[in-house]
Amino acid sequence: MNTLLSEKPEYASIRLPEGVDEQALLLRSLMNVREPNDINPEFLRLQDEELSFQREGKGIVKADDFGGSPADPRLCLWQGDITRLEVDCIVNAANSQMLGCFIPLHGCIDNAIHSAAGIQVRLECYAQMQKFGREAHTAEVISARGYNLPARRILHVTGPIVTNADGPTDRQRKELQACYANCLVEAENEKLESIAFCCISTGVFRFPNAEAATIAVDTVRAYFQQHLQSGIRKVVFNVFKDEDLHIYRRLLGYGL
């Protein structure tokens, strides 16, 4: 904590709170706003100890224990915090910078994933984006290690942003479809056997939930139909809101 507080003069007036929970929130806030600069290994060691403690406290959920849906045994549904999932990779709904959310304690999935994985994710993504020399295109996938997550890898992808009051355009529907398809291709290329999708673009990017879920499920089903020898054996549709849970239950044949 003191390492992060010492990085900027404006942090000099911040005092460490006494409570453990308050200290954890301050640590997360400082991690959220930290630029992707090098940091000493001792901080990373202490950060990893803390994040490992938090991970064990939340509890790890093994995707291998999930049963398949009535529609397809390879497709399953889970409601909860995606940072708890033990899978080969999780999908992060990122922004075009691919560096995570810089708003302290923001409730988006991008913030949650970076906060639970550690600042190494931002550093790794920054190194990749520097090679690109530009921001990521919509539906472009950046793969990074999971670090302190139960998941081995994180696939960062930027979904379409719906600004039209009439809803998504045909192009945006195709872009969302490409988000799911490109993540599956990347997982296949990395020989990853299980992948957990979040609800891409349905938050602040304003893609309608029901339509986004239909595109997600249809795209995954089409992928398996086109790739009969796919090495992907499990796809988890991870939802957080009850609204999305009900939508996916219907799409995957669980009933109402």
Buried (B, 14 or more C-beta within 10 A) or exposed (E): BEBBBEBEEEEEEBEEEEEEEEBBBBBBBBBBEBEBEEBEEEBBEBBBEBBEEBBEEBEEBEBEEBEBBEEBEBBBBBBEBBBBBBBBBBBBBBBBBBBBBBEBEBEBBBBBBBBBBBBBBBBBBBEBBEEEEEEBEBBBBBBBBBBBBBBBBBBBBBBBBBEEEEEBEEEBBBBBBBBBBBBBBBBBEBEBBBBBBBBBBBBEBBBEBBBBBBBBBEBBBBBBEEEEEBEBBBBBBBBBEEBBBBBBBBBBEBEE
